[in-house]
Amino acid sequence: MFYAKRFNRMLMLHSAKASGLRFDSGTMKVGTTVTGSFYLHEKDNPTVKYKGAMFKGSFKAIVCKKFVKKKPKKEPLPPALGQCPAKTTLTSLTSSIDISPQGPFDLKSFTVAKAVWKDDGARLVVFVSNHDWTVAAMQAGRSPIAEKGKAYVELSFYNKDKWVTIGEYKRGYKKPFSTLMEIRVLKRSINPGVREAKVKIIDMRGGKVCGEFAYTGRKTRVAGTFVADLPEK
């Protein structure tokens, strides 16, 4: 995968596929010019909707330094923001997009929280659910939810070019101390139009991560607390 000036697409090549990316000249070093050609056939990529479709072309590009990905910086944990909640809870689950057909949802049943690191530590995802699904199942392309009344809330924490850490988070994407939220119900993934987020990661010590969250918007309020095992990174 690389990014380059004068070339407005990101080219990806999976070695197991028959489709290909060919370099005719140049090396993959910052500041060098590369030329080549590419093709992608429908049979090698299920996201291409039209039968027999093929994309092909050629390129001449300069490899850019600004797109070189750096690993996020890990800093010492700041002091905790207080005591961790006693347990995982969900006190509100309302959405601007109606989820009642996939309910009803018993808020008292949302007692499971699981966490996973992403993007080399620059993102932390916390799942709050009313069923003990695995993290792998909740991250898979196909939802593990098989019946009405079951759901999970996916909380994503970002800290730009640093590791996610203890602190207060506001609505945003890949900015320092920013967060987003989605609701997953039977056969649906809901982005409820959050306008404001008041979220805290209270502590991350002792192999646990804990916090409290409130995401609000027009006819939307998702709030609660979480206490989850924190995988080593």
C-alpha positions in Angstrom: 0.0 0.0 0.0 1.3 3.5 -0.8 0.2 7.0 -1.2 1.7 9.3 -3.9 1.4 12.8 -5.4 -0.3 13.1 -8.8 -2.1 9.9 -8.2 -5.5 10.3 -6.6 -6.1 6.7 -5.5 -4.7 4.5 -2.8 -3.4 1.3 -4.5 -3.7 -2.0 -2.6 -2.3 -5.3 -3.7 -3.1 -8.6 -1.9 -0.5 -11.1 -2.9 -3.0 -14.0 -2.9 -5.2 -12.3 -5.6 -4.7 -12.6 -9.3 -5.2 -8.9 -9.8 -2.0 -7.0 -9.8 0.1 -3.8 -9.4 3.2 -3.6 -11.6 6.1 -1.2 -11.1 8.0 -0.5 -14.3 10.6 1.9 -12.8 11.6 3.6 -9.6 11.9 2.4 -6.0 9.5 2.8 -3.0 11.6 5.5 -1.3 10.3 8.9 -0.2 10.8 11.5 -2.9 11.4 9.1 -5.7 9.2 8.8 -8.9 7.6 5.5 -9.7 5.8 4.4 -12.8 3.7 1.3 -13.6 0.3 -0.1 -14.3 -2.5 -1.8 -12.4 -5.6 -3.9 -13.0 -8.3 -5.3 -10.8 -10.9 -7.8 -12.0 -14.4 -8.3 -10.5 -13.7 -12.0 -9.7 -10.9 -11.0 -7.3 -12.8 -8.4 -5.4 -16.4 -9.0 -4.2 -17.0 -5.3 -3.6 -17.1 -4.7 -7.4 -20.8 -4.9 -8.1 -20.9 -5.5 -11.8 -20.2 -8.8 -13.5 -17.1 -8.8 -15.6 -16.0 -5.4 -14.4 -12.3 -4.5 -14.6 -10.3 -1.4 -13.6 -7.0 -0.8 -15.3 -4.6 2.0 -16.0 -1.1 3.4 -15.6 0.5 5.9 -13.2 3.5 8.1 -12.6 3.8 9.3 -9.1 6.1 10.7 -6.4 6.2 8.9 -3.1 5.3 11.3 -0.3 6.9 11.5 3.0 3.9 13.0 4.8 2.0 9.7 4.4 4.6 7.6 6.1 2.8 6.0 9.0 4.5 6.5 12.4 3.7 4.4 15.5 1.8 6.4 18.2 3.8 7.5 21.2 3.2 5.8 24.5 3.5 8.1 27.5 3.2 7.3 31.3 -0.3 7.1 32.6 -1.6 10.3 34.3 -3.3 10.0 37.7 -6.7 8.3 37.7 -9.8 10.6 37.4 -11.4 9.0 40.5 -12.7 5.6 41.5 -13.7 3.1 38.9 -17.4 2.3 38.7 -18.5 -0.8 40.6 -19.7 -2.5 37.4 -20.7 -2.1 33.7 -24.1 -0.5 33.3 -26.3 1.0 30.6 -28.7 3.7 31.9 -30.0 5.0 28.6 -30.4 3.6 25.0 -32.4 5.9 22.8 -31.6 6.7 19.2 -32.7 9.2 16.5 -32.9 6.1 14.3 -35.7 3.9 15.6 -34.4 0.6 17.1 -37.6 -0.4 18.8 -38.4 -3.1 16.1 -35.2 -4.9 17.2 -36.2 -4.7 20.9 -37.3 -4.5 23.5 -34.0 -3.9 25.3 -33.7 -4.5 29.0 -31.1 -2.0 30.2 -30.4 -4.0 33.3 -29.0 -6.8 31.2 -26.1 -4.7 29.8 -23.5 -5.9 32.2 -20.7 -7.1 29.9 -17.8 -4.9 28.7 -14.8 -5.9 26.6 -11.9 -3.9 25.2 -9.5 -4.2 22.4 -6.5 -2.2 21.2 -6.4 -1.0 17.6 -4.0 1.1 15.4 -0.9 0.3 17.5 -2.5 1.9 20.6 -3.9 5.1 19.0 -7.4 3.6 19.2 -9.2 1.7 22.0 -12.6 0.1 21.4 -14.9 -0.8 24.3 -18.0 -3.0 23.7 -20.9 -2.8 26.2 -23.3 -5.6 25.6 -26.1 -7.7 27.1 -24.6 -11.0 25.9 -21.2 -12.6 26.3 -19.9 -12.4 22.7 -16.2 -12.6 22.0 -14.3 -9.5 20.8 -13.6 -11.3 17.6 -17.3 -11.9 16.9 -18.2 -8.3 17.6 -15.4 -7.1 15.2 -16.3 -9.5 12.4 -18.0 -8.3 9.2 -21.1 -10.3 10.1 -22.9 -9.4 13.3 -23.1 -12.1 16.0 -26.6 -10.8 17.1 -29.2 -13.5 16.2 -32.3 -12.4 18.1 -34.3 -9.3 19.1 -33.5 -7.7 22.4 -29.8 -8.4 22.0 -27.4 -5.5 21.3 -24.1 -3.9 22.0 -22.7 -0.4 22.0 -19.3 0.2 20.4 -17.3 3.0 21.9 -14.2 4.1 20.0 -11.5 6.2 21.7 -8.8 8.0 19.7 -5.7 10.0 20.6 -4.3 11.0 17.2 -0.5 10.2 17.3 -0.4 9.0 20.9 -1.7 6.0 22.8 -5.2 6.3 24.2 -4.9 7.1 27.9 -6.8 8.3 31.0 -8.7 11.5 30.3 -11.9 13.2 29.2 -13.0 12.6 25.6 -15.3 14.6 23.3 -17.0 13.8 20.1 -14.5 13.6 17.2 -12.6 11.3 15.0 -8.8 10.5 15.3 -8.2 13.8 17.1 -6.6 14.0 20.5 -9.0 12.7 23.2 -11.9 12.1 20.8 -14.6 9.5 20.7 -17.4 8.0 18.5 -20.2 5.6 19.3 -22.3 3.1 17.3 -25.2 0.9 18.3 -25.4 -2.7 17.0 -28.8 -4.5 17.0 -30.3 -7.4 15.0 -29.3 -7.0 11.3 -28.5 -3.3 11.8 -25.5 -1.0 12.6 -26.8 2.3 13.8 -24.9 5.6 13.8 -27.4 7.7 15.8 -26.1 11.2 15.0 -24.2 12.0 18.1 -23.7 15.8 18.6 -22.0 15.8 22.0 -20.0 13.3 24.0 -19.1 13.6 27.6 -16.9 10.5 28.2 -14.1 9.7 30.7 -11.6 6.9 30.8 -11.2 7.0 34.6 -8.3 4.5 35.0 -6.3 2.0 33.0 -4.3 0.2 35.7 -4.4 -3.2 37.2 -5.2 -4.9 33.9 -8.5 -3.0 33.7 -10.0 0.0 31.9 -13.0 1.8 33.3 -15.0 4.8 32.6 -18.3 6.5 32.1 -20.0 7.8 29.0 -22.9 9.9 27.8 -23.4 10.5 24.0 -26.3 12.8 23.1 -27.9 14.2 20.0 -31.4 14.9 18.6 -33.6 12.1 20.1 -30.4 10.3 21.0 -28.9 9.4 24.4 -26.7 6.5 25.2 -25.1 6.5 28.6 -23.6 4.2 31.2 -20.4 3.0 32.7 -17.9 0.3 31.8 -15.3 -1.9 33.5 -13.4 -4.2 31.2 -10.3 -6.3 31.1 -7.5 -4.4 29.3 -5.4 -6.6 27.0 -1.7 -6.2 27.1 -0.3 -4.3 24.1 
